[in-house]
């Protein structure tokens, strides 16, 4: 059967190509600036292909203690937050997916209530402060350990699994934790992979909570440091606000753009390995309620 291409199809292809260029060109420009000497980028005599190639910006960043410390902080926060969020979300969603759980409807009502009403920034800060979590990684991780939306989606996925599997496992003498570990989780790879990616992106890009709860800048993750690197260059903010004087003196367009690319790199590397589960998990978790 011959495929018929209409003018409308051609128009859609052209529009998609233009949109793709709008997305790709800024990334190409960032890459070009990061590999160029500061003078070339400030002169603006190139766009997406450097006239002179250099690795000075990357060499400087990979030897800068302030930048490496922020990367380490981001890795720790992302690892802690992802594991804790998965544990809390999966276990709570599994419990709420069981009809025999006492008080299940009331618990669901309380969880849904938090999707509509929130205490606000000041009460949240006071809770974190009174718990003694200021200037610790837990101040960033615990408040974002889970959310009502995540729990509802994972619960819907668990409800879509056949109940006969749980019944067969109970007949064999398995408890609820054994059923979750040996039966449910192996069948839940799409939804687990999807939310693993969500949580990793969420904690790796954490900015606001880090600025609010971490007064010690040596514990800052990569995103607040990037913001200060741009702000120091653009607004002449004092270097003592976030970064050492040596880094502030070496900040240029090439260093800033190299830092942006290095901050994006971990998520870009992880995403292809989880992509095949991403769409399937998001769809499966949103169909049944």
BAKE-193345 format. One record per residue: residue number from 1; residue in three letters; chain; x, y, z of N, C-alpha, C in turn. Coordinates in steps of 0.05 Angstrom, whole numbers, plus 5000, padded with zeros to 4 digits. Example, Ala and Ser with C-alpha at 12.3 -4.5 7.8 and 13.67 -1.06 7.14 Angstrom:
REM residues 2
1 Ala A 5264 4886 5156 5246 4910 5156 5264 4934 5156
2 Ser A 5257 4955 5142 5273 4979 5143 5258 5001 5157
This chain:
REM residues 289
1 Unk A 5017 4976 5000 5000 5000 5000 5018 5025 5000
2 Unk A 5015 5043 4981 5032 5066 4978 5024 5087 4998
3 Unk A 5045 5098 5011 5040 5119 5031 5036 5146 5017
4 Unk A 5014 5159 5024 5008 5185 5012 5015 5207 5031
5 Unk A 5033 5225 5021 5042 5248 5037 5028 5273 5027
6 Unk A 5014 5286 5045 4999 5310 5039 5015 5335 5046
7 Unk A 5005 5358 5037 5019 5383 5044 5018 5388 5074
8 Unk A 4997 5378 5087 4995 5382 5116 5017 5366 5130
9 Unk A 5022 5341 5121 5044 5325 5132 5071 5339 5129
10 Unk A 5075 5351 5106 5100 5365 5101 5103 5389 5119
11 Unk A 5081 5404 5123 5081 5427 5140 5088 5419 5169
12 Unk A 5077 5396 5178 5082 5387 5205 5112 5380 5208
13 Unk A 5123 5367 5188 5152 5360 5189 5169 5385 5190
14 Unk A 5162 5405 5174 5177 5430 5175 5176 5444 5202
15 Unk A 5152 5444 5214 5148 5457 5240 5164 5442 5262
16 Unk A 5164 5415 5261 5179 5399 5280 5209 5404 5277
17 Unk A 5218 5405 5252 5246 5411 5248 5255 5438 5259
18 Unk A 5237 5458 5255 5244 5485 5265 5244 5485 5296
19 Unk A 5225 5471 5308 5225 5470 5337 5250 5455 5347
20 Unk A 5257 5434 5333 5281 5418 5341 5306 5436 5340
21 Unk A 5308 5453 5319 5330 5471 5317 5331 5491 5340
22 Unk A 5308 5501 5347 5306 5520 5370 5316 5507 5396
23 Unk A 5312 5481 5398 5321 5466 5422 5350 5460 5421
24 Unk A 5360 5451 5397 5387 5441 5394 5408 5463 5393
25 Unk A 5401 5485 5379 5421 5506 5375 5432 5518 5401
26 Unk A 5416 5524 5421 5428 5534 5447 5447 5514 5459
27 Unk A 5442 5488 5457 5461 5469 5468 5487 5469 5452
28 Unk A 5485 5471 5426 5509 5472 5410 5525 5497 5416
29 Unk A 5511 5519 5421 5525 5544 5428 5540 5541 5454
30 Unk A 5526 5529 5474 5539 5525 5500 5564 5507 5498
31 Unk A 5562 5486 5482 5585 5469 5477 5608 5484 5464
32 Unk A 5601 5500 5444 5622 5515 5429 5636 5535 5448
33 Unk A 5620 5549 5465 5632 5569 5483 5650 5555 5503
34 Unk A 5642 5531 5513 5657 5517 5534 5684 5508 5523
35 Unk A 5687 5503 5497 5712 5494 5485 5728 5517 5472
36 Unk A 5719 5542 5477 5732 5565 5465 5748 5581 5486
37 Unk A 5768 5595 5478 5782 5614 5497 5763 5636 5504
38 Unk A 5766 5648 5528 5748 5670 5536 5746 5693 5516
39 Unk A 5769 5699 5504 5769 5722 5485 5751 5717 5461
40 Unk A 5751 5693 5450 5734 5687 5427 5705 5689 5433
41 Unk A 5697 5679 5456 5668 5679 5463 5659 5708 5470
42 Unk A 5676 5724 5483 5669 5751 5489 5667 5768 5464
43 Unk A 5684 5762 5444 5684 5777 5419 5660 5770 5402
44 Unk A 5648 5746 5407 5624 5738 5392 5629 5733 5362
45 Unk A 5653 5724 5355 5659 5719 5327 5655 5691 5318
46 Unk A 5639 5675 5332 5631 5649 5324 5603 5643 5336
47 Unk A 5591 5621 5326 5564 5614 5336 5564 5586 5348
48 Unk A 5565 5566 5330 5563 5538 5340 5589 5522 5334
49 Unk A 5609 5535 5324 5634 5521 5318 5658 5539 5327
50 Unk A 5673 5530 5347 5694 5547 5357 5716 5552 5336
51 Unk A 5728 5576 5337 5750 5581 5319 5776 5569 5330
52 Unk A 5778 5569 5357 5802 5557 5370 5791 5539 5392
53 Unk A 5801 5514 5392 5792 5494 5411 5811 5493 5435
54 Unk A 5800 5492 5459 5816 5490 5483 5800 5475 5505
55 Unk A 5814 5461 5522 5802 5446 5545 5808 5460 5571
56 Unk A 5816 5485 5570 5824 5500 5594 5801 5501 5614
57 Unk A 5777 5507 5605 5754 5509 5624 5749 5483 5638
58 Unk A 5749 5461 5624 5744 5435 5637 5767 5427 5655
59 Unk A 5791 5433 5647 5814 5427 5664 5813 5443 5690
60 Unk A 5805 5468 5687 5803 5485 5712 5781 5475 5730
61 Unk A 5758 5468 5720 5736 5459 5737 5742 5433 5750
62 Unk A 5755 5414 5736 5760 5388 5747 5783 5389 5767
63 Unk A 5795 5412 5770 5816 5415 5791 5808 5436 5811
64 Unk A 5784 5447 5810 5774 5467 5829 5760 5453 5852
65 Unk A 5770 5457 5876 5759 5444 5899 5729 5452 5904
66 Unk A 5723 5477 5900 5695 5486 5904 5676 5471 5886
67 Unk A 5683 5469 5860 5665 5455 5841 5663 5425 5847
68 Unk A 5686 5413 5853 5685 5384 5859 5670 5378 5884
69 Unk A 5672 5396 5904 5657 5392 5929 5627 5393 5924
70 Unk A 5618 5412 5907 5590 5415 5901 5580 5391 5885
71 Unk A 5596 5380 5867 5589 5355 5853 5585 5332 5872
72 Unk A 5604 5330 5891 5602 5308 5911 5577 5312 5928
73 Unk A 5570 5336 5935 5546 5341 5951 5521 5333 5935
74 Unk A 5521 5339 5909 5498 5332 5892 5495 5302 5890
75 Unk A 5518 5288 5887 5517 5259 5885 5506 5247 5911
76 Unk A 5515 5257 5934 5505 5246 5960 5475 5252 5963
77 Unk A 5467 5277 5957 5439 5284 5960 5421 5268 5941
78 Unk A 5431 5264 5916 5415 5249 5897 5413 5220 5904
79 Unk A 5434 5208 5914 5433 5180 5922 5415 5176 5946
80 Unk A 5419 5193 5966 5402 5191 5990 5373 5196 5984
81 Unk A 5368 5217 5969 5340 5224 5963 5326 5204 5945
82 Unk A 5340 5193 5925 5327 5174 5907 5320 5148 5922
83 Unk A 5339 5138 5938 5334 5113 5952 5312 5116 5973
84 Unk A 5313 5138 5988 5293 5143 6008 5265 5147 5996
85 Unk A 5264 5163 5974 5238 5168 5961 5226 5143 5949
86 Unk A 5243 5126 5937 5233 5101 5927 5222 5083 5949
87 Unk A 5237 5081 5971 5228 5064 5993 5201 5074 6005
88 Unk A 5199 5100 6010 5175 5111 6022 5151 5109 6003
89 Unk A 5156 5116 5978 5134 5117 5959 5124 5089 5952
90 Unk A 5142 5070 5948 5134 5043 5940 5120 5028 5963
91 Unk A 5132 5030 5987 5120 5015 6010 5092 5027 6017
92 Unk A 5090 5054 6017 5064 5066 6024 5044 5061 6002
93 Unk A 5052 5063 5977 5033 5058 5955 5024 5029 5955
94 Unk A 5042 5010 5961 5035 4982 5962 5014 4977 5985
95 Unk A 5019 4989 6008 5000 4985 6030 4973 4997 6023
96 Unk A 4972 5020 6011 4947 5033 6004 4932 5019 5981
97 Unk A 4946 5002 5966 4933 4988 5944 4918 4963 5954
98 Unk A 4921 4956 5980 4907 4933 5991 4881 4941 6004
99 Unk A 4860 4928 5996 4833 4936 6006 4829 4928 6035
100 Unk A 4845 4909 6045 4841 4899 6073 4856 4917 6093
101 Unk A 4870 4937 6084 4885 4955 6103 4865 4971 6119
102 Unk A 4866 4969 6146 4848 4985 6163 4853 5015 6159
103 Unk A 4832 5031 6156 4834 5060 6154 4846 5069 6128
104 Unk A 4844 5052 6107 4857 5059 6081 4844 5084 6069
105 Unk A 4818 5086 6070 4804 5110 6058 4812 5135 6073
106 Unk A 4814 5134 6099 4821 5158 6114 4850 5167 6107
107 Unk A 4868 5147 6105 4896 5154 6098 4897 5166 6070
108 Unk A 4881 5154 6051 4881 5165 6024 4870 5194 6024
109 Unk A 4850 5199 6041 4839 5226 6043 4860 5246 6053
110 Unk A 4875 5238 6074 4896 5255 6085 4918 5261 6064
111 Unk A 4925 5240 6049 4946 5243 6028 4936 5261 6006
112 Unk A 4911 5257 5997 4900 5274 5976 4897 5303 5986
113 Unk A 4892 5307 6012 4889 5334 6023 4915 5350 6019
114 Unk A 4938 5336 6021 4963 5351 6018 4968 5359 5989
115 Unk A 4954 5348 5970 4956 5357 5942 4943 5384 5938
116 Unk A 4924 5391 5955 4909 5415 5952 4919 5437 5970
117 Unk A 4925 5430 5995 4933 5449 6015 4962 5443 6025
118 Unk A 4977 5464 6029 5005 5461 6038 5010 5482 6059
119 Unk A 5027 5474 6078 5033 5492 6101 5047 5517 6093
120 Unk A 5063 5516 6072 5078 5540 6063 5108 5538 6071
121 Unk A 5123 5558 6062 5152 5557 6065 5160 5562 6094
122 Unk A 5148 5581 6108 5156 5587 6135 5151 5564 6154
123 Unk A 5126 5552 6155 5123 5529 6173 5141 5506 6166
124 Unk A 5147 5501 6140 5165 5480 6133 5193 5486 6143
125 Unk A 5202 5511 6141 5228 5518 6152 5230 5514 6182
126 Unk A 5208 5522 6196 5208 5519 6225 5209 5490 6233
127 Unk A 5195 5472 6219 5196 5444 6225 5224 5433 6221
128 Unk A 5237 5440 6198 5264 5430 6193 5283 5441 6214
129 Unk A 5280 5466 6222 5298 5478 6242 5295 5465 6269
130 Unk A 5270 5461 6277 5265 5449 6304 5274 5420 6305
131 Unk A 5275 5407 6282 5286 5379 6281 5316 5378 6281
132 Unk A 5329 5402 6280 5358 5403 6280 5371 5394 6254
133 Unk A 5357 5398 6232 5367 5389 6206 5381 5411 6190
134 Unk A 5381 5435 6200 5393 5457 6184 5423 5450 6180
135 Unk A 5433 5456 6156 5461 5451 6148 5467 5421 6147
136 Unk A 5447 5404 6142 5452 5376 6137 5438 5367 6112
137 Unk A 5447 5346 6100 5435 5336 6075 5406 5328 6079
138 Unk A 5400 5319 6104 5372 5310 6109 5352 5333 6107
139 Unk A 5362 5358 6111 5343 5380 6107 5333 5383 6079
140 Unk A 5349 5374 6060 5341 5375 6031 5326 5350 6024
141 Unk A 5334 5327 6036 5323 5301 6027 5296 5295 6040
142 Unk A 5294 5298 6066 5269 5289 6080 5244 5304 6071
143 Unk A 5244 5331 6069 5219 5344 6061 5209 5336 6033
144 Unk A 5227 5327 6016 5219 5319 5989 5220 5289 5985
145 Unk A 5218 5274 6007 5221 5245 6006 5199 5232 5989
146 Unk A 5175 5244 5989 5154 5234 5972 5133 5255 5968
147 Unk A 5113 5249 5952 5091 5268 5948 5066 5252 5943
148 Unk A 5043 5265 5946 5017 5252 5943 5014 5242 5914
149 Unk A 5023 5258 5895 5020 5250 5867 5035 5224 5861
150 Unk A 5060 5223 5870 5076 5199 5865 5063 5174 5878
151 Unk A 5054 5177 5902 5041 5154 5916 5016 5145 5901
152 Unk A 5000 5164 5892 4975 5157 5878 4982 5142 5851
153 Unk A 5001 5151 5837 5008 5138 5811 5019 5110 5816
154 Unk A 5037 5107 5835 5048 5080 5840 5027 5062 5851
155 Unk A 5009 5073 5868 4987 5056 5878 4969 5047 5856
156 Unk A 4963 5064 5837 4947 5056 5814 4960 5033 5798
157 Unk A 4986 5034 5795 5001 5013 5781 4998 4987 5796
158 Unk A 5002 4988 5823 5000 4963 5839 4972 4951 5837
159 Unk A 4952 4968 5836 4924 4958 5834 4919 4945 5808
160 Unk A 4934 4951 5787 4930 4939 5761 4942 4911 5759
161 Unk A 4958 4903 5779 4970 4876 5779 4949 4856 5787
162 Unk A 4949 4832 5777 4929 4811 5784 4930 4804 5814
163 Unk A 4907 4803 5827 4907 4796 5855 4913 4767 5860
164 Unk A 4910 4751 5839 4915 4722 5842 4945 4717 5848
165 Unk A 4963 4735 5840 4991 4731 5846 4996 4734 5876
166 Unk A 4983 4754 5889 4986 4757 5917 4974 4733 5932
167 Unk A 4950 4724 5923 4937 4702 5936 4954 4677 5935
168 Unk A 4966 4671 5912 4983 4648 5909 5007 4650 5927
169 Unk A 5019 4673 5930 5042 4677 5948 5034 4673 5977
170 Unk A 5010 4682 5985 5001 4679 6012 4996 4649 6018
171 Unk A 4985 4635 5999 4981 4606 6003 5007 4592 6008
172 Unk A 5028 4601 5995 5055 4590 5999 5068 4599 6025
173 Unk A 5054 4616 6040 5065 4625 6066 5081 4651 6065
174 Unk A 5080 4666 6044 5095 4691 6042 5080 4713 6057
175 Unk A 5095 4730 6070 5084 4754 6083 5083 4777 6064
176 Unk A 5074 4800 6073 5070 4823 6056 5097 4833 6045
177 Unk A 5117 4835 6062 5143 4844 6052 5155 4825 6032
178 Unk A 5151 4799 6036 5162 4779 6017 5146 4781 5991
179 Unk A 5120 4785 5992 5104 4789 5968 5113 4813 5952
180 Unk A 5118 4835 5967 5127 4860 5954 5154 4856 5941
181 Unk A 5172 4843 5955 5200 4840 5945 5202 4819 5923
182 Unk A 5188 4797 5926 5192 4774 5907 5171 4773 5885
183 Unk A 5148 4785 5888 5127 4783 5868 5121 4810 5855
184 Unk A 5116 4831 5871 5107 4856 5861 5130 4872 5847
185 Unk A 5152 4875 5861 5174 4891 5850 5185 4881 5823
186 Unk A 5189 4854 5820 5198 4845 5794 5179 4851 5771
187 Unk A 5153 4854 5777 5133 4861 5756 5130 4891 5753
188 Unk A 5144 4906 5770 5140 4935 5770 5164 4951 5760
189 Unk A 5181 4938 5744 5205 4951 5733 5198 4977 5718
190 Unk A 5177 4978 5701 5172 5003 5687 5166 5026 5706
191 Unk A 5149 5022 5726 5142 5044 5743 5165 5051 5762
192 Unk A 5180 5031 5771 5203 5037 5788 5224 5053 5773
193 Unk A 5230 5045 5748 5250 5059 5731 5241 5087 5726
194 Unk A 5215 5091 5721 5204 5117 5715 5208 5136 5739
195 Unk A 5201 5127 5762 5203 5144 5786 5232 5146 5796
196 Unk A 5248 5127 5790 5277 5130 5796 5288 5154 5780
197 Unk A 5281 5155 5755 5289 5178 5738 5278 5204 5748
198 Unk A 5252 5204 5756 5240 5228 5767 5255 5238 5791
199 Unk A 5260 5219 5810 5273 5227 5835 5302 5236 5830
200 Unk A 5316 5223 5812 5343 5231 5807 5345 5259 5795
201 Unk A 5327 5264 5776 5327 5291 5765 5319 5312 5786
202 Unk A 5299 5305 5802 5290 5323 5823 5312 5331 5842
203 Unk A 5326 5311 5853 5347 5317 5873 5372 5328 5861
204 Unk A 5379 5319 5836 5403 5330 5823 5399 5360 5817
205 Unk A 5375 5368 5810 5369 5396 5803 5360 5412 5828
206 Unk A 5363 5401 5852 5353 5415 5876 5368 5441 5879
207 Unk A 5352 5462 5881 5363 5489 5885 5351 5504 5909
208 Unk A 5325 5506 5908 5311 5524 5928 5316 5513 5957
209 Unk A 5311 5487 5961 5314 5477 5988 5343 5479 5998
210 Unk A 5362 5475 5980 5390 5478 5987 5397 5506 5996
211 Unk A 5387 5526 5982 5392 5554 5989 5379 5561 6016
212 Unk A 5355 5550 6021 5340 5556 6045 5352 5543 6070
213 Unk A 5358 5517 6067 5365 5501 6091 5396 5498 6095
214 Unk A 5412 5503 6075 5441 5499 6077 5455 5526 6079
215 Unk A 5460 5535 6103 5475 5560 6106 5505 5557 6100
216 Unk A 5515 5533 6105 5543 5527 6100 5546 5522 6070
217 Unk A 5559 5540 6056 5561 5537 6027 5578 5514 6018
218 Unk A 5594 5503 6037 5610 5479 6030 5593 5454 6027
219 Unk A 5568 5456 6035 5549 5434 6031 5530 5438 6008
220 Unk A 5533 5460 5994 5516 5466 5971 5519 5445 5949
221 Unk A 5498 5436 5936 5500 5420 5912 5507 5437 5888
222 Unk A 5507 5425 5865 5518 5439 5841 5500 5462 5832
223 Unk A 5474 5460 5835 5456 5480 5823 5459 5507 5836
224 Unk A 5459 5510 5863 5464 5537 5875 5491 5548 5867
225 Unk A 5512 5531 5864 5538 5541 5856 5537 5552 5828
226 Unk A 5523 5538 5810 5520 5548 5782 5507 5575 5782
227 Unk A 5486 5577 5798 5472 5603 5799 5490 5625 5808
228 Unk A 5507 5620 5828 5525 5640 5838 5547 5647 5818
229 Unk A 5556 5627 5803 5576 5631 5783 5566 5650 5761
230 Unk A 5540 5647 5753 5529 5664 5734 5523 5692 5746
231 Unk A 5514 5693 5771 5507 5718 5783 5532 5735 5788
232 Unk A 5554 5723 5796 5579 5738 5801 5588 5752 5776
233 Unk A 5586 5737 5754 5595 5749 5728 5576 5770 5718
234 Unk A 5549 5765 5722 5530 5783 5710 5524 5808 5727
235 Unk A 5525 5805 5754 5517 5827 5771 5539 5836 5790
236 Unk A 5563 5825 5787 5585 5833 5805 5579 5828 5834
237 Unk A 5565 5805 5840 5560 5797 5867 5587 5790 5880
238 Unk A 5590 5795 5905 5615 5789 5919 5621 5759 5918
239 Unk A 5646 5752 5914 5654 5724 5912 5650 5710 5938
240 Unk A 5652 5725 5961 5649 5712 5986 5621 5701 5991
241 Unk A 5601 5709 5974 5574 5700 5977 5571 5671 5973
242 Unk A 5588 5659 5955 5584 5631 5950 5610 5617 5942
243 Unk A 5627 5629 5927 5651 5616 5916 5676 5630 5926
244 Unk A 5698 5616 5924 5723 5628 5933 5733 5649 5913
245 Unk A 5751 5666 5922 5760 5688 5905 5774 5678 5880
246 Unk A 5789 5655 5882 5803 5645 5859 5783 5637 5837
247 Unk A 5761 5624 5844 5742 5616 5824 5729 5641 5812
248 Unk A 5722 5660 5829 5709 5685 5819 5728 5699 5799
249 Unk A 5754 5699 5804 5773 5712 5786 5775 5697 5759
250 Unk A 5770 5671 5759 5773 5655 5735 5746 5651 5720
251 Unk A 5725 5663 5730 5699 5659 5717 5698 5674 5691
252 Unk A 5692 5659 5670 5688 5670 5644 5667 5655 5630
253 Unk A 5658 5663 5606 5638 5648 5592 5644 5619 5587
254 Unk A 5670 5613 5582 5678 5586 5577 5675 5569 5602
255 Unk A 5683 5579 5625 5681 5565 5650 5652 5561 5658
256 Unk A 5636 5581 5655 5607 5579 5662 5593 5558 5645
257 Unk A 5598 5559 5619 5584 5539 5601 5595 5511 5605
258 Unk A 5621 5509 5611 5632 5482 5617 5620 5471 5643
259 Unk A 5615 5488 5663 5602 5479 5687 5574 5470 5682
260 Unk A 5559 5484 5665 5532 5476 5658 5532 5449 5645
261 Unk A 5550 5444 5626 5551 5418 5613 5558 5396 5632
262 Unk A 5577 5401 5649 5585 5380 5669 5562 5374 5688
263 Unk A 5546 5394 5695 5524 5390 5713 5501 5374 5699
264 Unk A 5499 5377 5673 5479 5361 5658 5487 5333 5652
265 Unk A 5513 5327 5652 5524 5302 5643 5513 5277 5657
266 Unk A 5511 5277 5684 5501 5252 5697 5473 5244 5688
267 Unk A 5454 5263 5686 5427 5257 5677 5427 5248 5648
268 Unk A 5443 5261 5632 5444 5253 5603 5455 5225 5600
269 Unk A 5473 5216 5618 5484 5189 5617 5463 5169 5626
270 Unk A 5449 5175 5648 5430 5156 5660 5405 5153 5643
271 Unk A 5395 5174 5631 5370 5174 5617 5367 5152 5596
272 Unk A 5387 5148 5578 5383 5127 5558 5378 5099 5569
273 Unk A 5389 5093 5593 5385 5067 5605 5357 5063 5616
274 Unk A 5343 5085 5622 5316 5083 5634 5295 5091 5614
275 Unk A 5303 5100 5590 5283 5111 5571 5263 5090 5563
276 Unk A 5271 5065 5559 5252 5044 5549 5230 5039 5569
277 Unk A 5235 5044 5595 5215 5040 5616 5198 5065 5620
278 Unk A 5208 5088 5611 5196 5114 5619 5167 5117 5610
279 Unk A 5162 5115 5584 5135 5119 5573 5116 5098 5583
280 Unk A 5126 5073 5583 5109 5051 5592 5101 5054 5621
281 Unk A 5120 5061 5638 5114 5064 5666 5095 5087 5672
282 Unk A 5099 5109 5659 5082 5132 5663 5053 5127 5655
283 Unk A 5050 5112 5632 5023 5105 5623 5009 5085 5641
284 Unk A 5024 5064 5648 5012 5043 5664 5003 5053 5692
285 Unk A 5019 5072 5702 5012 5082 5729 4990 5103 5729
286 Unk A 4981 5111 5706 4961 5132 5705 4934 5123 5693
287 Unk A 4931 5097 5688 4906 5088 5675 4885 5080 5695
288 Unk A 4892 5064 5714 4872 5053 5733 4874 5068 5759
289 Unk A 4851 5072 5771 4849 5084 5798 4831 5067 5815
